[in-house]
Amino acid sequence: MPILIVVNYPKRWKFDITGVDVVSAKDYLTNHDYSDMRGVKVFNLCRSYRYQSLGYYVSLLAAARGHKAIPSVTTIQEMKSQEVIRIITEDLDDLIQKSLSHIQSNEFTLSIYFGKNIARHYDRLCLQLFNLFQAPMLRAHFVYNKKWQLQNIGPIPNSEIPEEHMPYVEEFAKKYFANRRFSVPRRDVSGYDLAILYNPNEKEPPSSVKTINHMVKIAEKMDFNVELITKDDYSKIAEFDALFIRETTAVNHHTYRFALRAEAEGVVAIDDSRSIVRCTNKVYLAELLDHHGVPIPKTVILHRDNRDAVINDLGFPCVLKQPDSSFSQGVVKANNIDEFIEESDKLLDKSELIIAQQFQPTAFDWRVGILDRQPLFVCKYYMADNHWQIINWQKKGMRKYGMSETIAVENAPEKVVKTALRAANLIGDGLYGVDLKQVGAKCYVIEINDNPNIDVGIEDKAIGDELYRRTINVFHKRIHSIKEGNSKK
C-alpha cells in the first residue's frame, strides 16, 4: 500500500522516513499521477483543515479517489464539534482524571504525535485520543472545573512543532510507520483488506479464537488480506475495505463506535451500527415485531406504573428481560408475585422500561442464521439440563450448555425459516440470528441477535466451510459495489 505524507511545504518537512513519500498538498490535488494511484494511504499533515482549505480538500478528494486519508473529513468535522467531542470522549473520563490528577493549574495542553507524547506518563491517554480522533498530530486542550474536561482537540501543523520536540516526533513517526501493517510488504494479490474485530479475553464470544482463525484461512484463500484487530485499533479502521465484528456488541460500547467509524469511512461493516441499535434493545424489538404482526409470545413493556396490570395479564410463571441482555444473561423467570416484584425491581433500577413475556416452555429453541436477507444456517439449541434456558448461568464453575443440532436449511420447517426471514428483514441486510419457539403449529420469534454465534463444529455443521465462503462473498460483493460506484463518480 503506497504511503503519502501530504504537507503544505515539503521542503519544511524535516524527517526522513523509509517507505514514505512526502508531497505537497497542491501536487496531490492537481497532479493526475496521484489521482490515478490505487490503494493509497494518505497522511494529511497540512497546516489547516478548515472548510475548503487545502488540507480540507486533501482529505475530501482522497475519499473521492478511493484513497484512505488520516484524518478523514469525518474526523475533521468531529474535531470541530464540542458536542461530538464530549460524546466520543465520555468513556475516557476515568483515564482523563487519573492522567491529569497531578496538574496544578486549571488548564493543560497535551501534544499527541502519532499516538504518543514526549512524557510517557500520558502514553495511554494519548493512544486513546489518537484512536478516537485519527489525525497524525493532535493538540488536546483540557480545562478543570470540578474535574478535568477535554475542551477542544485539533491538528498540530508541522510548522508549530516545538524545536525541542522534533527528535521525539521523528522517533515516534519512524516507529509508527515501521510497526503498522501497511508498511509490511504485501502479498501480490488483487484482493481486499478485511479486519476482524474480536476480544481474545471475552468469556462468551460470538466466535471462538479457533473459529476466527479458521475464518481467516478461508478468507485468505479467497484473496482477502485479513487482520485481527482489538478495541485498541480504532485508528486503523480506515486502512481496511471491510470490518467483521466478532465481539459481543452493545450501543454504549466500542463495537458500536467501530461500526459508526467504518461506515463514515466507507468501510463495509457487519454488523452495521443500525443493526446494533435495533437488535440490542429488546423493548425496540418487541414494539417492532408487534407493529408488523410478526408472532411473538404475549409481551408487555413493563414500567413501575403498570406492574399490577402485567401480573393480571401474563400470570405466572413469566419471563422478565433486561432490554440489552445477551447470552441469556439479564433474563429471569418469575414463578410467583414475590419473585416478580423482586426481579422487576432489580431490572427497573437499570432501565426505565423492561420486557415482561409469557413463559413458553419448549425442549429447544430454533436459531436461524440470516445474512444478506438469505438463510445461512438453522440450529436447534436444547435447554440445559434441569433448566429453562439453553445456558444455565446458575451452574457453579463452568457454565452448563444444552446440546445443539444443526440442520440443512432446506430440511428445516418452512414456517420456521420464513418467520425468521420476515423478522430479520425488518432490521436490515446484515448478519442476524433469529431465535424462535415452535409451539404446536405456531412459531414465535423470541429475539433477533445482530451478532449471532458462529463456531466450528456447531453452526457450520450442515454445510461446513461453505458457511464461511458465503459470508466472505457478501463482503466481496459489497466492497465491489462501493468501489464500482466510486469509479463512476
Protein Blocks (a to p, Z undefined) as FASTA:
>chain_A
ZZddddfblmlpcbdcehiacddfklmmmmmklmmpghiacddfbfbfcehiaklmmmmm
mmmnopacdddfklmmmmmpmklmmmmmmmmmmmmmmmmmmpmbfbdcdddeehiafblk
lmmmmmmmmmmmgcfbacdddddehiacdfbdcdddfklgcfklmmmmmmmmmmmmmmpm
klpccdddfbdcddddddfkbfbbfbdfklmmmmmmmmmmnopacddddfklmmmmmmpm
bdcdfbdcdfkbcklmmmmmmmmnopacdddfklmmmmmpmklmmmmmmmnopacddddd
ddfklmmmmmmmnopadddddfkbgehiaiacdfbfklmmmmmmmmmmmpmbdcdddddd
dfbdcddddeehiafbdcdddddehiabfbdfkbghjadddddddddfklpcfklmmmmm
mmmmmnmmcdcddddddehjbccdfbdcfbdcddehilmmmnommlmmmmmmmmmmmmmm
mmmmmmmZZ
